[in-house]
Amino acid sequence: MAWDFETEPEFDAKLRWMRDFLDREIIPLEGLPRHVQLDVDRMDEITAPLKEEVKRQGLWATHLTPELGGMGFGQVKLGLQNEILGRCSFAPRIFGVNAPDTGNAELLAEGATAEQKEQWMQPLLDGKLRSAFSMTEPHTPGSDPTQLKTTAVRDGDEWVINGRKWFTSNGSVADFLLAMVVTNPEVEPLRRTSMFIVPTDTPGLQIVRDVPVMSHPDHQTGEPGGHTEVVYDNVRIPHALLVGGDDGVGQGFVLAQKRLGPGRIHHAMRWLGQSRRAFDMLCERAVSREAHGGKLGEKQMVQDWIAESEAEMRAARLLTLQAAWHMDRHGASKSRVEIAIIKFWGAKVLFNVIDRAIQVHGALGISSDLPLESMYRAARAARIYDGPDEVHKVTVARRILKGYSEVETPSEHLSLRQAAAQEKFGDYLVRWADNNPL
Ligand SMILES: Cc1cc2nc3c(=O)[nH]c(=O)nc-3n(C[C@H](O)[C@H](O)[C@H](O)COP(=O)(O)OP(=O)(O)OC[C@H]3O[C@@H](n4cnc5c(N)ncnc54)[C@H](O)[C@@H]3O)c2cc1C
């Protein structure tokens, strides 16, 4: 079956516009003092005209279908857009496609009631509300959500939530959390959880802290981009905020999976944008720095890094576009292997390319004068969030192994090949032996 990643000229023009807009208007935001970059209100003020321009270009919240006010781009085009936006961490928010809001809007589009969509999803899409996704817990393995411990117990027309979550990204600046909690502990594991909309001003909801992490070790609670620890202490939520209403009971796992498929493609394409930016720095340094009688770019070891990086990025790009194409054609649930492959492969390529770019810059590479050191620290987490590498590799390997059967003797063993040849060419061998007596 042919793969086709071609895009029409009008869309190519939009991609060019986005590239130019990023260079001209968004990447310069990185030069602002850090306290301004981290102040939600000030950044909203500075970026408001940029968001308006994006909306005028018809490029706002492109992940959703036209009925929901998006452009209905599909995954290939979204991937290409995210590749451009990935170059700068400010860009996704300015285009209304930032995680976790995109995934959360997709989850609500998929599973919420009409009233929930109107009250929570639409303002989220319009950029008027911020959200967070609250699944992972400190004391249970996030890679195995069948073990979640936070519970919601029905009490009349309300649910009472108790438990502790962490790494709820953006939780401390969110207006509401989508909390995945256990509602049916007795049933089979994949039907135990449900998803709740939890407004962050609900009594009993405690924002404990934003957990400092290697990408932001000096992060202060309440700054955007934090990974929040949250305690649910008898948090009472009306039944109307159970995602999907009565039909939503037991749907937590299914909804979480729907949320993660497209998100992983967008991550992988954003990583390519980051990788390319690091690669450009690598090459610029290679043609500029002179050592041991020649430019670094003339040394074969540096040429090896350049060639390996280019090959890895091209391979990752093709794999990701193919996964996006597969998803557009066959849907997320039939693209699990494709998505799992790009999740661990893309994260590795990102890390490799940034690492080589740092190496070619020597001491400058690990200094904060260049963005490489912070890109490197952020890249490490890519191997963990949205499922660690190992879990994705298990998915791929299990699916592949389903295509094989157990045998007593390896099918390629000489004895079996000789037996097959005897059966197929027996007559010929007899004739040959008759004509060639020993
Ligand atoms: C930057 C960042 C942002 C995040 N944002 C969010 C968010 O917004 N909302 C949210 O709910 N969560 C979020 N998370 C949490 C993330 O989803 C979890 O960290 C992840 O699912 C792994 O869970 P865990 O940390 O509990 O590790 P564990 O599940 O304890 O796994 C630890 C390690 O065990 C190994 N392992 C696990 N399973 C297997 C296996 N089958 N075979 C071999 N080895 C295995 C892996 O090496 C894995 O890294 C975020 C995490 C990070 C780092």
The ligand as an SDF file (V2000), in Angstrom:
LIG
                    3D

 53 58  0  0  0  0  0  0  0  0999 V2000
    7.9070   15.5110   32.7350 C   0  0  0  0  0  0  0  0  0  0  0  0
    6.7970   14.6020   33.1290 C   0  0  0  0  0  0  0  0  0  0  0  0
    5.4760   15.0140   32.9850 C   0  0  0  0  0  0  0  0  0  0  0  0
    4.4290   14.1810   33.3770 C   0  0  0  0  0  0  0  0  0  0  0  0
    3.1310   14.6350   33.2770 N   0  0  0  0  0  0  0  0  0  0  0  0
    2.1180   13.8770   33.7410 C   0  0  0  0  0  0  0  0  0  0  0  0
    0.7710   14.3780   33.7470 C   0  0  0  0  0  0  0  0  0  0  0  0
    0.4980   15.5050   33.2970 O   0  0  0  0  0  0  0  0  0  0  0  0
   -0.1980   13.6140   34.3050 N   0  0  0  0  0  0  0  0  0  0  0  0
    0.0600   12.3830   34.8360 C   0  0  0  0  0  0  0  0  0  0  0  0
   -0.8630   11.7370   35.3180 O   0  0  0  0  0  0  0  0  0  0  0  0
    1.3200   11.8750   34.8210 N   0  0  0  0  0  0  0  0  0  0  0  0
    2.3580   12.6020   34.3080 C   0  0  0  0  0  0  0  0  0  0  0  0
    3.6450   12.1140   34.3410 N   0  0  0  0  0  0  0  0  0  0  0  0
    3.9010   10.8070   34.9310 C   0  0  0  0  0  0  0  0  0  0  0  0
    4.2560    9.7380   33.9060 C   0  0  0  0  0  0  0  0  0  0  0  0
    3.1260    9.3970   33.1510 O   0  0  0  0  0  0  0  0  0  0  0  0
    4.8380    8.5740   34.6910 C   0  0  0  0  0  0  0  0  0  0  0  0
    6.0590    9.0020   35.2660 O   0  0  0  0  0  0  0  0  0  0  0  0
    5.0770    7.3440   33.8430 C   0  0  0  0  0  0  0  0  0  0  0  0
    3.8600    6.7680   33.4190 O   0  0  0  0  0  0  0  0  0  0  0  0
    5.8630    6.2860   34.6210 C   0  0  0  0  0  0  0  0  0  0  0  0
    5.2650    6.0310   35.8750 O   0  0  0  0  0  0  0  0  0  0  0  0
    6.1530    6.0620   37.2210 P   0  0  0  0  0  0  0  0  0  0  0  0
    6.9060    7.3370   37.2280 O   0  0  0  0  0  0  0  0  0  0  0  0
    5.2480    5.7950   38.3420 O   0  0  0  0  0  0  0  0  0  0  0  0
    7.2080    4.9080   37.0190 O   0  0  0  0  0  0  0  0  0  0  0  0
    6.9530    3.3450   37.2570 P   0  0  0  0  0  0  0  0  0  0  0  0
    5.6450    2.9520   36.6630 O   0  0  0  0  0  0  0  0  0  0  0  0
    7.2190    3.0440   38.6620 O   0  0  0  0  0  0  0  0  0  0  0  0
    8.1080    2.7400   36.3580 O   0  0  0  0  0  0  0  0  0  0  0  0
    9.4890    2.9210   36.7090 C   0  0  0  0  0  0  0  0  0  0  0  0
   10.3690    2.2610   35.6950 C   0  0  0  0  0  0  0  0  0  0  0  0
   10.0960    0.8720   35.6650 O   0  0  0  0  0  0  0  0  0  0  0  0
   10.4180    0.3630   34.3990 C   0  0  0  0  0  0  0  0  0  0  0  0
    9.2740   -0.4140   33.8900 N   0  0  0  0  0  0  0  0  0  0  0  0
    7.9650   -0.1650   34.0380 C   0  0  0  0  0  0  0  0  0  0  0  0
    7.2330   -1.0910   33.4000 N   0  0  0  0  0  0  0  0  0  0  0  0
    8.1050   -1.9570   32.8330 C   0  0  0  0  0  0  0  0  0  0  0  0
    7.9920   -3.1410   32.0300 C   0  0  0  0  0  0  0  0  0  0  0  0
    6.7820   -3.6160   31.6860 N   0  0  0  0  0  0  0  0  0  0  0  0
    9.1220   -3.7550   31.6230 N   0  0  0  0  0  0  0  0  0  0  0  0
   10.3430   -3.2740   31.9630 C   0  0  0  0  0  0  0  0  0  0  0  0
   10.5180   -2.1830   32.7170 N   0  0  0  0  0  0  0  0  0  0  0  0
    9.4180   -1.5260   33.1350 C   0  0  0  0  0  0  0  0  0  0  0  0
   10.7190    1.5570   33.4890 C   0  0  0  0  0  0  0  0  0  0  0  0
   12.1150    1.7120   33.3380 O   0  0  0  0  0  0  0  0  0  0  0  0
   10.1510    2.7060   34.2610 C   0  0  0  0  0  0  0  0  0  0  0  0
   10.8040    3.9420   33.9590 O   0  0  0  0  0  0  0  0  0  0  0  0
    4.7060   12.9030   33.9050 C   0  0  0  0  0  0  0  0  0  0  0  0
    6.0390   12.4810   34.0390 C   0  0  0  0  0  0  0  0  0  0  0  0
    7.0740   13.3080   33.6650 C   0  0  0  0  0  0  0  0  0  0  0  0
    8.4900   12.8320   33.8270 C   0  0  0  0  0  0  0  0  0  0  0  0
  1  2  1  0
  2  3  1  0
  2 52  2  0
  3  4  2  0
  4  5  1  0
  4 50  1  0
  5  6  2  0
  6  7  1  0
  6 13  1  0
  7  8  2  0
  7  9  1  0
  9 10  1  0
 10 11  2  0
 10 12  1  0
 12 13  2  0
 13 14  1  0
 14 15  1  0
 14 50  1  0
 15 16  1  0
 16 17  1  0
 16 18  1  0
 18 19  1  0
 18 20  1  0
 20 21  1  0
 20 22  1  0
 22 23  1  0
 23 24  1  0
 24 25  2  0
 24 26  1  0
 24 27  1  0
 27 28  1  0
 28 29  2  0
 28 30  1  0
 28 31  1  0
 31 32  1  0
 32 33  1  0
 33 34  1  0
 33 48  1  0
 34 35  1  0
 35 36  1  0
 35 46  1  0
 36 37  1  0
 36 45  1  0
 37 38  2  0
 38 39  1  0
 39 40  1  0
 39 45  2  0
 40 41  1  0
 40 42  2  0
 42 43  1  0
 43 44  2  0
 44 45  1  0
 46 47  1  0
 46 48  1  0
 48 49  1  0
 50 51  2  0
 51 52  1  0
 52 53  1  0
M  END
$$$$
